[in-house]
Amino acid sequence: MNADKAAKNLAAIRQLMERPIRYSTMSGLSGILAGLAALVGVAIDRHVYNHYLPREAMWINIFVWAGVFIAAFTCSAVLTHIRERKQNMPFWSPVKRRILMTILTPFICGIGLTVAIMYRWYIKDGPNQWGLIPAICMTFYAVALWQVGSFSIGELRVMAVAFILAALVSACFFQADIPGLEKGTAPSWALGITFGGFHIIYGLVVWIRHGG
């Protein structure tokens, strides 16, 4: 057996070994809880903006959304670990390492653009484009979902497409006066629909199709 054939066989064996991990450890419940955390974050976000000056509200809501992210990430990590233990799988695996490396770049890019918008507005007294931040978050989150979906369950790529479409709509209409909505609240509705609603729907589908 030559080296090329041996390498191909090893790659095939690795793929077969990782395939059960891809599908069996995804937690639908974590998606539902992440969606609920996002909806709570949106509610607090709107309350803060209705009771504080914009610049004060910005700093408060940074901590609000950091808390939402930590809560969602913790739920996902804990529930995934519980499912792994039931299947005698290790806490750290090649699949997890690939997921981490996959999502790191879009995560950093999203934070970078968010900081740039905050800097132009808060430090340089530039135009207030705070409403673009939800669209930025959706876009880079969608990129991460799409990439992870290449070696995970297909529902992730479906949700990635939904996030991309929602991000484009949100970017086009973040300053628009939408009938039936209070002026300036379109970005908050976009956050609620995507990070809240999409995650809940995703979680229910995964729970039904893959369990847990």
C-alpha positions, 0 to 999 in steps of 0.5 A: 500500500503506497503512501497516498492510498494509506492517507486516503484510507486514514481520511475515510476512517477518520470521517466515519469515526467523526460522523456519529459525533456530528449528528448525535451531540447536537442539542435542540434544547440549547437552540431553544434556550439560546433563542429565549435568551436573545428575546430577553436581551431584546426586551432589556435592550429596548427598555434601556434605550427608552430610559437612558440617553443613547450613549449611556444605553450603548454601554449598558447594552454591551453588557446585556448582549455579552450576558446573552452570549455567555448564557447561550454559549454556556447552555450549548456547552453544558447540554452538548457535554451531557449528551457526549457523556451519555455516549461515552464521548470525550469532552474535547475532540477533533470536531470541536477543534474544527468548529472553534477554528471555523467560527473564530474568524467571522466572530472576530470580524463581527466584533471588529466592525461593531467596534468601528461603528461604535468608535466613529459615533462615540469617539469621532462624533460621526453618523449614528449607524448603530442600527447596522450592528444587528445586520453585521452580527447576523451576517458573520453569524451566518458565515460561521453557521454555513461553514460549521454546517459543512461537517455538521447537521444540515439544519445549520446551513438552512438557518445560515441562509435565513440569517443572510436574507434577514441581514440583507433586509435589516441592512436596507431598512434599519433607518426606515419608518416601517408601518406598525413599528415605533421609529428606530425599533426595526433593528431590535425587531430584527434581532428578536426575529433572527437570534430569538425566533430562528434559534427557537425554530431551529432548536425545535426541528433539531430536537424532533429530528435528532433528539435532545 
